[in-house]
Amino acid sequence: MVILSKFVSAFLLPPGLFVVLLGVLAWFLRPQARESRGGKARERSVESLARSFKGSRGGFVLACGGAALCYLLSIEPVADLLLKPLEDRYPALPAQGVEKCAQKAEGAGRVKEGIVQEWKESGALKEWRHLDAIVVLGGGTVSGSPEKGSDDLRAEPLKRLLYGVRIYREVKKDRTPKPLLILSGGRVFDVGQEAEAVIMGRYASEWDVEPGSILLEPDSRTTWQNARNVATRFRPRKIILVTSAYHMPRAVWCFTRQGVEVIPAPTDYKANRGVPYDLESFLPTIEGFQNVRRALHEYLGSFLYGVSYR
């Protein structure tokens, strides 16, 4: 019953619904065989929603191709095929991860595993000795969010910011002077909403980042402008760059073109890892479609940036 419900919902909701509709259209547009009787050719009677196109081979092929393309672009394996080369271009920072701590359970003497967030003192931290700033890139806002009473961040930039603040807290512990936290993001369309950097700054202050350590870059509309504005206004020599893993290759390219040395800190991974595909992986979903769009957007953006900003 669970599997049946997943199949039904997958093909009754977009994008699966579009696959079904294009498939039905392809059936109605399929080329019809002609029979000769009494020296006159006549077409077999078939009810068609597109009667004027009946027997059109071009329409049939187009509808079949559209259905197949819509299906392929909305399943997890295809999304992963496009996303993983982007997400794996730069490795994640080492060992922020899960360490075991011994914790005695009250009255039982048992040892319980907990989670402690620790950064290894070797490796990455040594690279950060001459660090100037942690730079977090925005990724979109929601205008007039009711629960905030103001504009708010979308889930993706909120995750980037959270990761950036965590890095900032760890890096500042043994450093004097403290590194800066640069938040970059403006308004794509100026229709009265707040600049994204301003919203990120509010969150960072709520999370106890010292106001004097926060710098805002609220005017950029593109990744190239993120890099250009940060480089020209704040002149950092070496930064930790925080953005979504799929977006990192283009972001690193933009900052290095501005002469900034970059330590990538990818976050917000979209592709699953370490688990095999199952039947549900081959059902069309909006998430799969969005991930394909994200990947194609990055490939196209990287190509256009390479042409425009040589």
N, C-alpha and C positions, 0 to 999 in steps of 0.2 A: 504493500500500500504506500509506503514511504517513497519507494522508487517510482511508482506510478504517479504520485503527486508531484514529484520533482520533474518528471517528463512533461506532465500536463502544464505546470506553471512555466517551464522553460520555453514551451512553444505557444503559449497563450499570451505571454508578455514579450515586449520588445527586448532584444532583437530577434528572438525566435519566431515571433509573430510575423515579422517581415519575411523570414525564410519560408514560412507556410504560405503566405499570400503570393510570393513570387513563384513558389512551386505550383500553386493552383493556376496562376496565370500561365505558366509554362504548359500545363496540361491542356488548357483551352486553346493555346496557340500552336499546339503541336501540328506538324504538317499532316494533312489528311490524304489518305489514299483515294484515287479516283477510279471509278468503275465505268466500263463502257457497256451500255445496253441500248439496243436499237440504233447503233451508230452514233449515239450521242453520249458525251461524257457528262456524268453527273457526280456530284460530291456526296459522300455519305453524310447523312443527317446527324449533326452533333450540335447540341445546344451550346452556345458560346457567349460569354460575357463581352468578348471582343470580336464580334462577328466580322467586322470589316477587316480584321487581321487574320482571319482563319486561313490556315494553310501557309502562313508566313513563316518561312524557315528562319529568317533573321530575327523576328520577334520571339520565336521559340528559343533560339540560342541565347538571346539577350536575357530572357526571363530565367532560363536555367543557370546561366552564368551569374546573374545577380543573386539568385538563391544560394548558389554554392559559395560565392564570395562573402555574402552576408553571414553565412554559417561559419566559414573558416575564420573570419575576422572577429568572431565573438566567442571563441573557445580558448580555454586556458593553454593548451600546448602551443598554439600559434602565437598567442600573446607572449608566452615565455620565450619562444624562439626569437622574437623581436626585442624583448626587454632585457634578457640576460646579458647579451653582449654589451649593453650600455651599463647595466648595474654592476657587472663584474670588471669593468675597465679599471676601477680603482678599488683596492681592498678596504674593508672596514677597519677602523682604528682598532688596535689590539686591546684585548682584555679589559673592557669596561664591564666585563661580564660577570658570570655567576661563579662566585667563590663559595666554598663551604665554610660555615662557621659552626662551632660546637656550642650548642645551647642546651643546658640541662632542663628537662621537663620537670616541673615541680612535683616532688614526692615520688618520682619514678626512677630517677637516675638514668634515664635514657638520653641518648644523644640525638638531637634533632637537626636536620639540615635546614639552613636558612640561606637567604640571599644577601650578599654584601656587595655593594658596588665599589670596586677598587680599580684604580688604574695602575698598571705595572710601572714600577719605577725605572725599569730598563726600557729600551726601545723607544717608544713614541715620546715619552717625557724628555728624553735627551734631545730629541729634535726640537722641542719647544722652548729651549733655553733662551733663544734670541727671538722669541715670538712677539709680534707687535699687537695682534688682534685676532679675535674670533669673529668671522663675518658670517652672518646668517641671511640667506636670501628668502624673500617673500614668495608667495605663490597663490594669492587670491584672498578676497574678503567677501563677507556677507553684509550687505547694507541693511542697517536698521534691525539688527538681530534683537528680538523681543526680550530674551532672558538677560541680555547685557544692557539693554536700553541705549545701545549705540552700535556702531559698526563693529564687526568681529572678524576674527581670522577663520578661514576654512580649515578643515582637519589637517591638510597636508602641510601648510606653513606653520600650523600650531605644533606639529610633531617636529618640524625642523627647529623651531625656536626652543622647544623643551630640550632637545638634544644639545643645542648650542649652549644653553644655560648650564647644563650638566658639565659640559666640557670646560666652560669658563670657571666654574666652581673648583674643579680639580686642578686646573692650570694655575690659578691664582694663589694656591696654598703656599707654595715655596718660591714665589717670585716677587721681587721688588725692582721696579714698580710693577703694579698689577697690569695685566693685559687689558685691552679695551674690548668691549662687546659692540660690534658695529652691526646695526640692523638696517637692511637695505630693501626698499620697496615703496613704490609710489602709487599712482592711480593710472590704470590703463585708459579709462575714459573719465574725464573730470566732470562728473555729474553731481557733485556735492558730497561725495563720500570722503571719509578720512583717508589719508595716506596710510599705506600698510605699515610702514616703519613706525608710525606714531602708535598704532594699535599694538604692535610687537613691543614697543617700549613700555606701554602700560603693563603688559603681562610680565615683562622682565622685572619691573619695579615691584609688582605683586609677589614675585618669586624671590625677593630680597637681593636682587642685584643692585649694587650701589649706584645711585643716580649719576655720580661722576664718572662711572666706568661705561655708561651707555652713550653711544653716538648714533644719531639717526641720519639716514640718507633717504629722504622722502620723495625724491623727484624722478626716480628711474621707472621706466615702463617696460624695459626689456632686459634680458640677461646682459647684453652688451653694455647698456646704460648702467646696470648694477656695477659692473667692473670699472667702467670709465669714471663714474662719479665717486666711487669709494677711493680709487687710486688718486684722483686729482684733488679731492677735498681733504683726505686724511693721510695720504702718502705712506701707507704701510709698506714695509719691505718684505715681511714674512707673515703669513696669516694661516689660520686653520679655516677652511671654507666648508660651511655646512649647507647642504641642500639635499634634495631627494636623490637617491642613487642613480636613477635613470637620467637625471638632469645634470649630473656631475661632469661628464665629459665636456659638454658645451660650456659649462660654467668655468671649469679649469682653463679651457682654451682662451676664454675671454679675459680672465685675470692675468694669465701668463703673457698675453699680448700687451697688457698694460705694464709689464715689467715687475709684477708682483710674484714672489715665490709662494707657492701654494702647497699646503698639506691638506689633502682631501679628507673630509669626514662625512662620508655618505650615510644617509639614514633613509627612513621611509621606503624600504624595499617593497616592491609590489609582487615579485615572483616568489612562489613557494620554493623551498629548498629542502632536500632530504626526505621527501615523501613521494611515493610513486603516483602516477596518474591513476584515477579510477573512472568509473562510468560517468560520474558527475562532471569530471574534467572536460568531457566532450559534449556537454550540453551548452547551448549558447546562453550567455549572460551579458548583462549590461557592464559588469565589472570587466569581463574579458574584452568587450568592445572598447571600453575606456582605456584599458591598458594598451591595446593595439594602437589606439589614437595617440596616446602619450608617446609611445615609441616612434611612430611615424612622424609625429611633430618634431621630435628631437633629431631624427635623421634629416628631415627637411630643413630644420633650423640650422643644423651644423653645416649643411651644404650651402645655404644662403649666406651664412656668416663668413664661410670660407671665400665666397665670391665677393662679398661686399666689403669685408674688413681685412684685406690682405696686408 
